[in-house]
Amino acid sequence: MTSERGGRELVLYHTAGCHLCELAEAIALPLVAAAGVRLRLVDIADSDALMERYGTRIPVLANAALLGEEIGWPFDEAAVRGLLAALS
């Protein structure tokens, strides 16, 4: 997890044992840390609603404050930076 500044947060929807989710976290974590944004990991297996919404799409990185502002896999550093820019 990263430090929180001003409540800005991205959410990484993932599940255990998902190698793509691990790759997504490895891409996102250093970028959100550098931006002073918190990265919250949410395992979709803990919620039927999240399983229905993201089950075939994970990993998904989302702006915690704006519903629908999210990027699905595959994404790269440029896409993560774009999502971070929207937090400014």
Backbone as CSV, one residue per row, in Angstrom:
resi,resn,N_x,N_y,N_z,CA_x,CA_y,CA_z,C_x,C_y,C_z
1,MET,0.840,-1.186,0.000,0.000,0.000,0.000,0.883,1.247,0.000
2,THR,0.304,2.317,-0.458,1.048,3.556,-0.513,0.492,4.530,0.510
3,SER,1.199,5.621,0.701,0.712,6.638,1.622,-0.461,7.372,0.988
4,GLU,-1.321,7.874,1.838,-2.510,8.565,1.376,-2.290,10.064,1.480
5,ARG,-2.678,10.805,0.441,-2.564,12.260,0.464,-3.872,12.824,-0.052
6,GLY,-4.587,13.519,0.825,-5.823,14.155,0.415,-6.932,13.182,0.046
7,GLY,-6.846,11.926,0.487,-7.905,10.977,0.223,-7.936,10.443,-1.197
8,ARG,-6.937,10.760,-1.995,-6.922,10.276,-3.377,-6.584,8.786,-3.381
9,GLU,-7.356,8.039,-4.173,-7.209,6.596,-4.115,-7.584,5.954,-5.451
10,LEU,-6.810,4.952,-5.828,-7.164,4.067,-6.923,-7.437,2.696,-6.328
11,VAL,-8.316,1.960,-6.979,-8.675,0.617,-6.524,-8.256,-0.374,-7.600
12,LEU,-7.554,-1.422,-7.188,-7.203,-2.505,-8.103,-8.091,-3.694,-7.757
13,TYR,-9.028,-3.987,-8.656,-9.883,-5.159,-8.503,-9.101,-6.363,-9.016
14,HIS,-8.987,-7.390,-8.187,-8.145,-8.541,-8.483,-8.718,-9.761,-7.786
15,THR,-8.008,-10.869,-7.886,-8.307,-12.040,-7.070,-7.018,-12.826,-6.850
16,ALA,-7.012,-13.634,-5.836,-5.833,-14.422,-5.491,-5.494,-15.409,-6.601
17,GLY,-4.202,-15.581,-6.848,-3.748,-16.535,-7.834,-3.847,-16.068,-9.270
18,CYS,-4.155,-14.812,-9.483,-4.292,-14.254,-10.832,-2.954,-13.620,-11.223
19,HIS,-2.236,-14.252,-12.145,-0.915,-13.725,-12.510,-1.014,-12.382,-13.229
20,LEU,-2.094,-12.154,-13.967,-2.270,-10.843,-14.608,-2.500,-9.756,-13.561
21,CYS,-3.184,-10.115,-12.493,-3.410,-9.162,-11.402,-2.085,-8.785,-10.737
22,GLU,-1.209,-9.756,-10.589,0.110,-9.485,-10.017,0.907,-8.559,-10.930
23,LEU,0.816,-8.771,-12.228,1.492,-7.882,-13.179,0.921,-6.470,-13.102
24,ALA,-0.400,-6.376,-13.026,-1.049,-5.070,-12.945,-0.621,-4.318,-11.690
25,GLU,-0.550,-5.014,-10.572,-0.106,-4.379,-9.319,1.333,-3.906,-9.446
26,ALA,2.178,-4.701,-10.082,3.588,-4.327,-10.259,3.737,-3.091,-11.131
27,ILE,2.850,-2.916,-12.091,2.871,-1.714,-12.933,2.345,-0.512,-12.161
28,ALA,1.215,-0.692,-11.483,0.521,0.431,-10.846,1.183,0.923,-9.561
29,LEU,1.666,0.021,-8.733,2.137,0.400,-7.396,3.217,1.475,-7.409
30,PRO,4.277,1.359,-8.199,5.294,2.418,-8.159,4.768,3.762,-8.660
31,LEU,3.854,3.732,-9.608,3.319,4.985,-10.155,2.407,5.687,-9.159
32,VAL,1.546,4.925,-8.485,0.665,5.557,-7.505,1.461,6.020,-6.292
33,ALA,2.484,5.277,-5.915,3.328,5.700,-4.794,4.023,7.013,-5.117
34,ALA,4.555,7.124,-6.322,5.243,8.355,-6.733,4.294,9.543,-6.774
35,ALA,3.023,9.265,-7.048,2.022,10.339,-7.127,1.413,10.656,-5.764
36,GLY,1.764,9.889,-4.731,1.199,10.120,-3.407,-0.249,9.694,-3.305
37,VAL,-0.624,8.718,-4.104,-2.001,8.222,-4.144,-2.034,6.857,-3.471
38,ARG,-3.119,6.573,-2.795,-3.283,5.272,-2.131,-3.777,4.258,-3.158
39,LEU,-3.238,3.050,-3.128,-3.716,1.941,-3.948,-4.390,0.945,-3.016
40,ARG,-5.688,0.757,-3.218,-6.451,-0.195,-2.405,-6.701,-1.439,-3.245
41,LEU,-6.360,-2.586,-2.711,-6.580,-3.855,-3.397,-7.905,-4.445,-2.935
42,VAL,-8.764,-4.787,-3.890,-10.068,-5.369,-3.576,-10.174,-6.711,-4.284
43,ASP,-10.290,-7.771,-3.502,-10.440,-9.110,-4.058,-11.904,-9.320,-4.416
44,ILE,-12.164,-9.522,-5.699,-13.553,-9.645,-6.156,-14.222,-10.918,-5.650
45,ALA,-13.428,-11.893,-5.218,-13.999,-13.144,-4.709,-14.797,-12.936,-3.431
46,ASP,-14.615,-11.791,-2.783,-15.315,-11.503,-1.533,-16.719,-10.940,-1.744
47,SER,-17.129,-10.749,-3.001,-18.420,-10.111,-3.278,-19.038,-10.690,-4.549
48,ASP,-20.267,-11.170,-4.434,-20.974,-11.679,-5.613,-21.164,-10.581,-6.652
49,ALA,-21.454,-9.372,-6.200,-21.660,-8.248,-7.123,-20.374,-7.930,-7.886
50,LEU,-19.243,-7.935,-7.177,-17.972,-7.666,-7.851,-17.585,-8.808,-8.779
51,MET,-17.889,-10.043,-8.388,-17.622,-11.183,-9.267,-18.411,-11.046,-10.566
52,GLU,-19.659,-10.639,-10.440,-20.497,-10.470,-11.625,-19.973,-9.340,-12.509
53,ARG,-19.569,-8.256,-11.888,-19.125,-7.088,-12.644,-17.742,-7.266,-13.270
54,TYR,-16.799,-7.840,-12.512,-15.405,-7.877,-12.942,-14.852,-9.277,-13.206
55,GLY,-15.635,-10.318,-13.011,-15.148,-11.688,-13.070,-14.341,-12.045,-14.305
56,THR,-14.742,-11.551,-15.458,-14.014,-11.873,-16.689,-13.123,-10.735,-17.145
57,ARG,-13.053,-9.654,-16.359,-12.318,-8.461,-16.778,-11.081,-8.161,-15.953
58,ILE,-10.893,-8.816,-14.811,-9.780,-8.457,-13.938,-8.451,-8.742,-14.602
59,PRO,-7.462,-7.976,-14.225,-7.453,-6.871,-13.267,-8.038,-5.594,-13.869
60,VAL,-8.683,-4.829,-13.003,-9.248,-3.535,-13.370,-8.757,-2.518,-12.354
61,LEU,-8.266,-1.388,-12.852,-7.802,-0.294,-12.001,-8.809,0.835,-12.124
62,ALA,-9.322,1.299,-10.991,-10.417,2.271,-11.006,-10.134,3.449,-10.095
63,ASN,-10.674,4.594,-10.479,-10.684,5.785,-9.643,-11.748,5.559,-8.576
64,ALA,-11.348,5.556,-7.321,-12.278,5.265,-6.234,-13.373,6.314,-6.107
65,ALA,-13.117,7.534,-6.555,-14.073,8.625,-6.376,-15.085,8.733,-7.511
66,LEU,-14.766,8.191,-8.682,-15.644,8.351,-9.849,-16.041,7.000,-10.414
67,LEU,-17.280,6.614,-10.198,-17.793,5.359,-10.709,-17.678,5.334,-12.228
68,GLY,-17.136,4.271,-12.742,-17.017,4.118,-14.187,-15.697,4.590,-14.766
69,GLU,-14.923,5.344,-14.004,-13.613,5.779,-14.492,-12.600,4.702,-14.118
70,GLU,-12.377,3.799,-15.081,-11.531,2.647,-14.812,-10.868,2.176,-16.100
71,ILE,-9.790,1.429,-15.921,-9.106,0.823,-17.057,-8.978,-0.669,-16.792
72,GLY,-9.216,-1.443,-17.830,-9.121,-2.889,-17.716,-7.841,-3.388,-18.351
73,TRP,-7.501,-4.596,-18.025,-6.305,-5.230,-18.551,-6.504,-5.558,-20.015
74,PRO,-5.526,-5.417,-20.868,-4.166,-5.010,-20.531,-4.026,-3.498,-20.473
75,PHE,-3.271,-3.025,-19.491,-2.934,-1.607,-19.435,-1.449,-1.462,-19.167
76,ASP,-0.941,-0.282,-19.486,0.483,-0.016,-19.324,0.674,1.211,-18.446
77,GLU,1.923,1.617,-18.273,2.225,2.772,-17.423,1.527,4.032,-17.913
78,ALA,1.444,4.223,-19.215,0.799,5.423,-19.764,-0.674,5.460,-19.379
79,ALA,-1.353,4.337,-19.419,-2.764,4.292,-19.038,-2.954,4.583,-17.555
80,VAL,-2.047,4.061,-16.730,-2.114,4.330,-15.292,-1.876,5.811,-15.027
81,ARG,-0.904,6.381,-15.714,-0.638,7.826,-15.546,-1.868,8.643,-15.946
82,GLY,-2.565,8.236,-17.003,-3.787,8.928,-17.404,-4.847,8.882,-16.338
83,LEU,-5.011,7.730,-15.705,-5.978,7.607,-14.611,-5.550,8.449,-13.418
84,LEU,-4.268,8.474,-13.130,-3.750,9.323,-12.049,-3.961,10.802,-12.334
85,ALA,-3.797,11.203,-13.590,-3.976,12.614,-13.959,-5.407,13.065,-13.683
86,ALA,-6.343,12.157,-13.817,-7.746,12.495,-13.561,-8.006,12.778,-12.083
87,LEU,-7.110,12.333,-11.206,-7.259,12.591,-9.778,-6.836,14.000,-9.388
88,SER,-6.084,14.646,-10.244,-5.541,15.980,-9.917,-6.607,17.042,-9.895
